[in-house]
Amino acid sequence: MINMYDFKGHPKKSGGDVLLARLHNPKLVAGVVGHVVDHLNGSYSAVFTLLWEGSAQIQVLLVHPSEAVTVLSRLNNEQPDRVYFKSIFRLGSKSEITICDICLRPSQQPLCNYTDIRTGDPWFCYKPKSLSCDARINHYMGGYKNVLKPKEDKLFQGHVNMKVFIQASGPSSVTVLPKQKETFYKITPPLPFNFFSGQPQVQNSSVNSGLSGYYYQGVWRALDGTTVHQFNLSTITQCLKGKVVHLYGDSTVRQFFEYFNAVLPDLKEFNLHNPKKTGPYMALDYANNIFMKYRFHGTPIRIAPVPISETRHIANELDDLIGGTNTVVVFGIWAHFGSFPMEVYIRRLQSIRRSVVRLLDRAPGTVIIIRTGNPKGMTLTAALTNSDWYSMQRDKVLRAMFRGLNVHLLDAWEMTLAHHLPHDLHPLPPIIKNMINVILSYICPRKGD
């Protein structure tokens, strides 16, 4: 059980705090995510599945108290332009810079409408004073606006009330005994966690709460019916032989391209003379007929200057694919949408979903893998623009949007949260390696899987 208290030590009487829970064993390099239940009265339960014999330590992490969530919710409705973008307009020697966004505040300055013709996804820029809308040449992030009211920053303090581990007021370990005719669990006395507005609790149970998997000896084991195989250099090449691999999304998908490009000696990247972090990237293993490319999703993207011609939407890219059994699509889109109202994200996913359905209709053998978001390290700026709370809400929408389609889900959320490594926007190499094994297991299932 987890009991929450306010800053003065008074029991809270309402829910809404953001809590994450994990069960782990450092010696076994084992870990599994707990399911946190909000009872809406200031108390919570964390439910764990016991998946290995031996000891297991419980960790409860306060991401945000409910008071901070109220601020985050308000910002997305009232300040959706707190991350602002810019474009350069150029004609000959004359150039101008204006602000661009999905949500632009009313102004006397006319607007240029860059809403995508095919998907309907909106994008606008203030029109330059002396140049036409057709003179826009690039897109880049301008910066962040200070949008908090006085003292609201106190709700977003690292090691105080944001991303802080909560100490148990008693023992916080569980011992799982070997299976007998029945399974017995030896649980140390009730495990209360108390949080005084910057500290919470948990009762253990062995109920399966729909987990996608867990770590054991540092290896991800799926619980969703997928058999995850371990791939080395030769089996990666064999799996991808004859395949065209399309990677779309943000920099957390770019990590997959970087992984393959680093470990496969015969996969050679073309020098397209694009900026390192913006792409697009392209690589070819000629001997094994492997073609791989990566492209960032379209606006909004918080990125260094990128030419307008390279800001393409995932839906349009999917509509341009032939598809087939030799085609693999991996995409992820989440981190750059945290500062916008949920309707913006839903609209984008709807257009992608329609394109996925069309692709599977014309080429049902196409393998499509969708990467979810993941928890990350948190600073004040990160919390206000891409908090784990924002990511959690979008994660729910993403899963609901593609449920029922013949696609595979790469559960980056659980794979990051269950691991012992610190949370990072770009998960660290051991986690990425496990993600690659899941991706390849989807692409190349073995007989009997």
KACORRA-V220249 format. One record per backbone hydrogen bond with DSSP energy under -0.5 kcal/mol. NH is the residue of the N-H (numbers start at 1). CO is the residue of the C=O. If there is no record, write none. Layout:
BEGIN
nh=NH co=CO
nh=NH co=CO
END
This chain:
BEGIN
nh=2 co=44
nh=3 co=193
nh=3 co=200
nh=4 co=42
nh=5 co=195
nh=6 co=10
nh=9 co=6
nh=12 co=4
nh=18 co=64
nh=19 co=17
nh=20 co=61
nh=21 co=34
nh=22 co=59
nh=23 co=32
nh=24 co=57
nh=25 co=30
nh=29 co=25
nh=29 co=26
nh=30 co=25
nh=31 co=215
nh=32 co=23
nh=34 co=21
nh=35 co=47
nh=36 co=34
nh=37 co=45
nh=38 co=36
nh=39 co=37
nh=39 co=43
nh=41 co=43
nh=44 co=2
nh=45 co=37
nh=47 co=35
nh=47 co=45
nh=48 co=205
nh=51 co=49
nh=54 co=176
nh=56 co=174
nh=57 co=24
nh=58 co=172
nh=59 co=22
nh=60 co=166
nh=61 co=20
nh=62 co=164
nh=63 co=18
nh=63 co=61
nh=64 co=18
nh=65 co=161
nh=68 co=65
nh=69 co=65
nh=70 co=66
nh=71 co=67
nh=72 co=68
nh=73 co=69
nh=74 co=70
nh=75 co=71
nh=76 co=72
nh=77 co=73
nh=77 co=74
nh=78 co=74
nh=79 co=75
nh=82 co=79
nh=84 co=82
nh=84 co=143
nh=85 co=100
nh=86 co=140
nh=87 co=98
nh=89 co=96
nh=90 co=135
nh=91 co=94
nh=94 co=91
nh=96 co=89
nh=98 co=87
nh=100 co=85
nh=101 co=124
nh=104 co=102
nh=112 co=125
nh=114 co=112
nh=114 co=123
nh=116 co=121
nh=120 co=116
nh=124 co=101
nh=125 co=112
nh=126 co=99
nh=127 co=110
nh=135 co=132
nh=136 co=133
nh=137 co=88
nh=138 co=88
nh=139 co=306
nh=140 co=86
nh=141 co=303
nh=142 co=84
nh=143 co=84
nh=145 co=82
nh=147 co=145
nh=152 co=149
nh=154 co=151
nh=155 co=152
nh=156 co=153
nh=158 co=156
nh=159 co=162
nh=160 co=157
nh=161 co=157
nh=162 co=157
nh=163 co=62
nh=163 co=63
nh=164 co=62
nh=166 co=60
nh=167 co=165
nh=169 co=192
nh=170 co=192
nh=174 co=56
nh=175 co=186
nh=176 co=54
nh=176 co=174
nh=177 co=175
nh=177 co=184
nh=180 co=182
nh=184 co=182
nh=186 co=175
nh=186 co=184
nh=187 co=185
nh=188 co=173
nh=188 co=186
nh=191 co=202
nh=192 co=190
nh=193 co=1
nh=194 co=167
nh=195 co=3
nh=195 co=200
nh=196 co=194
nh=197 co=5
nh=197 co=195
nh=202 co=1
nh=202 co=191
nh=207 co=48
nh=209 co=207
nh=214 co=221
nh=215 co=31
nh=216 co=219
nh=217 co=28
nh=218 co=29
nh=219 co=216
nh=221 co=214
nh=223 co=212
nh=224 co=212
nh=228 co=226
nh=229 co=227
nh=231 co=229
nh=236 co=232
nh=237 co=233
nh=238 co=234
nh=239 co=235
nh=240 co=236
nh=241 co=237
nh=242 co=288
nh=243 co=240
nh=244 co=326
nh=245 co=243
nh=245 co=291
nh=246 co=244
nh=246 co=328
nh=247 co=245
nh=247 co=293
nh=248 co=246
nh=248 co=330
nh=249 co=295
nh=250 co=332
nh=253 co=250
nh=254 co=250
nh=255 co=251
nh=256 co=253
nh=257 co=253
nh=258 co=254
nh=259 co=255
nh=260 co=256
nh=261 co=257
nh=262 co=258
nh=263 co=259
nh=264 co=260
nh=265 co=263
nh=267 co=264
nh=268 co=266
nh=268 co=284
nh=269 co=267
nh=270 co=282
nh=272 co=270
nh=278 co=275
nh=279 co=275
nh=280 co=294
nh=281 co=294
nh=283 co=292
nh=284 co=268
nh=285 co=290
nh=286 co=284
nh=289 co=285
nh=289 co=286
nh=290 co=285
nh=291 co=243
nh=291 co=289
nh=292 co=283
nh=293 co=245
nh=294 co=281
nh=295 co=247
nh=296 co=278
nh=297 co=249
nh=303 co=301
nh=306 co=139
nh=308 co=137
nh=310 co=307
nh=311 co=308
nh=312 co=310
nh=317 co=313
nh=318 co=314
nh=319 co=315
nh=320 co=316
nh=320 co=317
nh=321 co=318
nh=324 co=363
nh=327 co=324
nh=328 co=244
nh=329 co=367
nh=330 co=246
nh=331 co=369
nh=332 co=248
nh=337 co=334
nh=338 co=335
nh=340 co=337
nh=344 co=341
nh=345 co=341
nh=346 co=342
nh=347 co=343
nh=348 co=344
nh=349 co=345
nh=350 co=346
nh=351 co=347
nh=352 co=348
nh=353 co=349
nh=354 co=350
nh=355 co=351
nh=356 co=352
nh=357 co=353
nh=358 co=354
nh=359 co=355
nh=360 co=356
nh=361 co=357
nh=362 co=358
nh=363 co=359
nh=366 co=363
nh=367 co=327
nh=368 co=366
nh=369 co=329
nh=370 co=408
nh=371 co=331
nh=371 co=369
nh=372 co=410
nh=383 co=379
nh=384 co=380
nh=385 co=381
nh=386 co=382
nh=387 co=383
nh=391 co=387
nh=392 co=388
nh=393 co=389
nh=394 co=390
nh=395 co=391
nh=396 co=392
nh=397 co=393
nh=398 co=394
nh=399 co=395
nh=400 co=396
nh=401 co=397
nh=402 co=398
nh=403 co=399
nh=403 co=400
nh=405 co=402
nh=407 co=405
nh=408 co=368
nh=410 co=370
nh=410 co=408
nh=411 co=409
nh=412 co=410
nh=415 co=411
nh=416 co=412
nh=417 co=413
nh=418 co=414
nh=424 co=375
nh=427 co=425
nh=431 co=428
nh=432 co=428
nh=433 co=429
nh=434 co=430
nh=435 co=431
nh=436 co=432
nh=437 co=433
nh=438 co=434
nh=439 co=435
nh=440 co=436
nh=441 co=437
nh=442 co=438
nh=443 co=439
nh=444 co=440
nh=445 co=442
nh=449 co=446
END
